[in-house]
Amino acid sequence: MSINQVPFITLNRFENGFRENFLKGVENLFEKTQFVGGPVVGELETGLSNFVKAKYSIGCANGTDAIQIALRAVGVAKNEKVLVPDMTFWATFEAVVNVGANPVTVDVNRETCHWDIETFKKAVTEFKPKAAIMVHLYGWASPDTLEIRKFAKEAGVLLIEDGAQCFGTEIAGESILGSALISTTSFYPAKVLGASGDAGAIFTNDETLNQTCRILINHGRTDHYSHGLIGWNSRIGAYESLFLKLSLEHITARLESRRNAIKYYSESLQGLPFKPVNATSNIKENGYCAVGMVDPALRPALIESLKKANIGFGTIYPGAMSLQAGAKDHMVGSIDYGNAHHISQAVLNLPCFAYITKEELEYVCQTVKNHFKK
Ligand SMILES: Cc1ncc(COP(=O)(O)O)c(C=O)c1O
């Protein structure tokens, strides 16, 4: 069968038996009316800890809450400064404001699309923040991740790592999520490990942070009707936990499929004005997202060719955080080299999802190559 369309993302490619297992499990939970909490949440958290190699995993309602809870758990309070990258998803910025703190946007490196150590050091020296949120975008991370962690620790800056896009990513052979002081992820359905609804998690190796996060996600409860803190209701649902637990059984195959897709694009799309961008050599990416850069003047025409060929695409993200209409009333500083803005104009993401076929990848690559032959 010849291919004439490829979605940007599809959520419907499940392993044989996955659907049946999930529906059987839902029936079981329904029979027991186990809708919130119960053993399935603990089973998921154990599975997550084993995979991510973090001592503690705390399931919660979504990835945005996870960041807010982590900020509160490390002790970020009202009007304290928190550094955030100028290139990220808006939730990173939003989370800082939602806990009453003040965001400072810090530009990313134009080549790696992430923070580099020099800019991070400059931002810490200039703004003396209480905390910083390092974001690992696109399924990879800053090549300077370990240096940034070390510098933050020495400078007394509490470093939270937003790993909504880096589930399964490794740096220097270690799980990024599992080796942070505290990291967060999103299980939004389109993520590498996606749920059947909204969900998220926080990871840490620190017993006190684990306890505080657990209290914060459940109304600050220290006992059923004793409340030690002002928290949230950010509990993870039972159906989502079941779906995630079953998905985790297939995570190795899903990651392999995504990584192969990224490799296919980088090998096939050489020598074109559209340039695939990949993780640096110290990072093993998870294949969350296929990223390429093209001269902003050439992007609209390439997008038209993809549209004509029924190929889905993304521009992740089309605007820097500091330029969002909602940012100006909350930002208390920025380091702006124009890099996040440039990336937002140059980036183009090609279809990437678990179990994308070789024929689909070929069709996308051929369309991109034909576009530049014209
Ligand atoms: C980098 C980043 N941070 C935070 C989030 C927020 O996660 P959620 O949508 O689960 O709240 C996302 C999800 O899209 C994300 O990509």
The ligand as an ORCA input file, in Angstrom:
! r2SCAN-3c Opt
* xyz 0 1
  C       8.427     21.139     28.769
  C       7.055     20.925     29.320
  N       6.809     21.304     30.594
  C       5.613     21.125     31.156
  C       4.573     20.528     30.478
  C       3.232     20.453     31.135
  O       2.725     19.177     31.248
  P       1.127     18.939     31.365
  O       0.552     19.248     30.037
  O       1.030     17.488     31.714
  O       0.629     19.819     32.438
  C       4.789     20.088     29.171
  C       3.702     19.404     28.449
  O       3.304     19.647     27.384
  C       6.057     20.301     28.565
  O       6.305     19.900     27.327
*
